[in-house]
């Protein structure tokens, strides 16, 4: 089973604190788990996440998680300059197509 490090930023970080999760939150996922399935697994609504970075690169929801991936959840409303730095030139919905 792949082991991952999961981080959430801004409002998503608050959810981590509310759940008393370590930061980063370390967890195991099933083999072949996608980012979309990860959101379901952690009970996070897809509308609360604009982008997901895996090892520093924005990925589509159908990305299959690998062992040791570092996953960061970015909420909607990330300010413009940070969008460029994080590689968020596309929104989650445009990556979803």
C-alpha positions in Angstrom: 0.0 0.0 0.0 1.4 3.4 -1.0 2.3 5.7 1.9 1.8 9.4 1.3 2.3 12.8 3.0 -0.7 15.0 2.8 -0.8 18.7 3.3 -3.7 21.3 3.1 -3.2 25.0 2.8 -5.3 28.0 4.1 -8.8 26.9 4.9 -7.9 23.3 4.2 -5.2 23.5 6.9 -7.9 24.4 9.4 -9.6 21.1 8.5 -6.4 19.2 9.4 -6.3 20.9 12.8 -10.0 20.2 13.4 -9.4 16.6 12.8 -6.3 16.6 15.0 -4.1 15.3 12.1 -0.4 15.7 12.2 1.1 18.1 9.6 2.0 16.7 7.2 -0.6 14.0 7.6 0.9 10.6 6.8 -1.4 7.9 5.6 -1.7 4.8 3.5 -3.9 4.5 0.4 -4.9 1.5 -1.7 -2.9 0.5 -4.7 -4.1 2.4 -7.7 -5.9 5.1 -5.6 -6.5 8.3 -7.6 -6.6 11.8 -6.3 -10.4 11.9 -6.8 -10.6 8.7 -4.6 -8.3 10.3 -2.0 -10.7 13.2 -1.6 -13.5 10.8 -1.0 -11.4 8.8 1.4 -10.6 11.9 3.6 -14.2 13.1 3.2 -13.3 16.3 1.5 -15.8 17.8 -1.0 -14.2 18.3 -4.4 -15.5 21.9 -4.4 -13.2 22.7 -1.5 -10.1 22.0 -3.6 -9.1 24.0 -6.6 -5.8 22.1 -7.3 -3.8 19.2 -6.1 0.0 19.2 -6.3 1.9 16.0 -6.3 5.5 16.3 -5.5 5.2 20.0 -6.4 3.4 19.6 -9.7 -0.3 20.2 -10.4 -2.0 16.9 -11.3 -5.4 15.9 -12.7 -7.9 14.1 -10.5 -7.3 10.8 -12.3 -3.6 10.7 -11.3 -2.7 7.4 -9.6 -1.0 7.9 -6.3 2.4 6.3 -5.9 4.4 5.4 -2.8 6.1 8.3 -1.1 4.1 11.0 -3.0 3.8 14.3 -1.3 0.3 15.7 -1.9 -0.8 19.3 -1.3 -4.4 20.4 -1.4 -4.9 24.0 -2.6 -8.3 25.7 -1.8 -10.1 28.0 -4.3 -9.2 31.6 -4.1 -5.5 31.3 -4.0 -4.1 34.8 -4.8 -2.7 35.5 -8.3 1.0 35.6 -7.7 0.9 32.3 -5.7 -1.1 30.7 -8.6 1.8 31.2 -10.9 4.4 30.0 -8.4 2.4 26.9 -7.7 1.8 26.2 -11.4 -2.0 26.7 -11.1 -2.5 28.1 -14.5 -5.6 25.8 -14.9 -8.3 25.3 -12.4 -9.4 22.0 -11.0 -12.5 22.0 -13.3 -10.4 22.5 -16.4 -8.1 19.7 -15.4 -11.1 17.5 -14.8 -12.0 17.4 -18.5 
